[in-house]
Amino acid sequence: MDTYVLRIDMPARRVTRAVAGESLAMLGGRGLIARVVLDEVKPGCDPLGRHNKLLIVPGVLGGTPAPCAGRISVGGKSPLTGGIKESNAGGVVGHKLARLGVKALILENKPDDARGLFTLVLAKDTVELVPCPDLAGLGVYETAARLQERYGKRVGVMVIGPAGEMELTAAGIAITDLDGEPGRYCGRGGMGALMGSKGIKAVVIDDSGTRAPEIRDKKKFLEAARAVIQLIRDTPQTAEVYRNWGTAALVTTTNALGGLPTRNFSTGRFEGADRISAEALRELILARGGLATHFCMPGCPIGCSNRVPRADGSDLVSPLEYETIGLLGSNCGIDDLDAIGEMNRLCNDLGVDTIDVGGAVGVAMEAGLVRFGDAAGALELIREIGKGTVLGRVIGHGGALTARVLGVRRVPAVKGQVMAAYDPRGLKGLGVTFATSPMGADHTAGNTVRVQIDHHSPAGQVEASRNAQLSAAIYDMLGVCMFVGPAVRDRIDLLGDLVSARLGVPCSAETIRALARQTIMAEREFNRRAGFTSVHDRLPEHFVEEPNPATGTTFDVSDEEMDGMWD
């Protein structure tokens, strides 16, 4: 089965379909985004203007029976950072898009009528742009429900909320999961604003009547897939920790290391950590009849997600993740899981990134708009986004802009993007990733929290970050969940076997690592052309100059060592 690159010219409402050439065969997800953005997007363009493009790309292994291989990547020039951006999520969209034979979906140009909204509907034999004025201004949950009523419960849906329509740079894109819940998020980098700038409210993917992509060597593929599944079952991190506790297990880990952001990253240890820990979350979920183990995508044997009910049994949010607990919880001095869950749901419905908005709320608290620990006040700040007030729009543009507007010097952001929930003075490898990743301060670009290293020493942190960044690029290219990482860390050759069997070409671990490095180099080159220099690969000064009270350490990895990372 041939795969296709679909291009949608928004002003002309014209769809073109081209067979993906052999040169693109081993590129998917983040790797394909890096290639196309470097080749086709003007580095100096307005990210919300007609010269930028929004790419929606499944991974190389998308649509196949490979475990955990259904992630979807979106990318373009980031309205938030001004550099290249790829953001990915689980759910069903990546799987369904790959089954339609779509190698990449590229939205081009800018509609003439900025007020017009469309739903892009993809099915086996059709691609259609459907005007949807009835969806304008609706939240993510209501929009997804209406589209599922219109097109069927089995479709996959990508949708933006009011924040994306307003082109706020902390806006993300929601993705439906196996239950039809639009709770998976391509949250980082303002991709929701980019989708809104193209006049697209939603993308609906109907894979009815399709088959899985062709696998050239089925025997080899199944053998490799079974080997990966067995490794997942044999690895405590994937078989027990992720399955039973999810990402919230990191609360206790980072708090012990002095890396849990607390009160606008002023310290790395939170006195209320026990009340927002994985143990507390699991107890709450099970007591209310929720799901502490939940699967978000086809072919996942891990189940790191959850479904959190309210006290009355009604749905609160799915999932409630560590990054959200860290940024909307400890970072804001809030130790109430119900309050964090309500903020999470509101952010989801508005279509904004909980990390950047959590950073913005923390900055607003430092500025004195509300006090640290005031959950009701924090919720009101987030509600301002939906009202479209000046304050709401500021918060909806993320932490860096909020800090500039409110005159707060201490802002936890790199390249305009708020750090994920790790104080870089307590977890220095992540500090290196935050500083040097082409993506800005993004934990999924190279997470070192589980590397066996002294996290408080500068020694070895650049190497740890480099290895983690390469690993992240591998998973992002293939469309594989990064939580497979602990199981296959020493068996990347199995991922090569899956690619080789899928495409019918040789692919070793070395091949995959080379493609990962090539991807990062392409991203760095785009940023260079866009005006980024080594000056942009730095953490904010206060992390270098002010000790973390929890550890007594500063971020002291040298600029020279970071600058030589890719030499």
Secondary structure, DSSP 8 states (H G I E B T S, - for coil): ---EEEEEETTTTEEEEEE--GGGTT--HHHHHHHHHHHHS-TTS-TTSTT--EEEEE-TTTTSSSTT---EEEEEE-TTTSSEEEEEE-SSHHHHHHHTTEEEEEEES--S-TT--EEEEE-SS-EEEEE-GGGTT--HHHHHHHHHHHH-TTSEEEE--HHHHTT-TTB-EEE--TTS---EEE-GGGHHHHHHHTTEEEEEE--TT------S-HHHHHHHHHHHHHHHHH-HIIIIIHHHHGGGGHHHHHHHHT-S-BTTTTBS--TTGGGGSHHHHHHHHHHTT-EEEE--STT-SS-BEEEEE-TTSSEEES---HHHIIIIIGGGT---HHHHHHHHHHHHHHTB-HHHHHHHHHHHHHTTSS-TT-HHHHHHHHHHHHHT-HHHHHHHT-HHHHHHHHT-S---EETTEE--S--TTTSHHHHHHHHH-TTSS-GGG---TTSSS-TTSSTTHHHHHHHHHHHHHHHHHHT--GGGHHHHTT-HHHHHHHHHHHHTS---HHHHHHHHHHHHHHHHHHHHHTT--GGGS---HHHHHS--TTTS------HHHHHTTT-
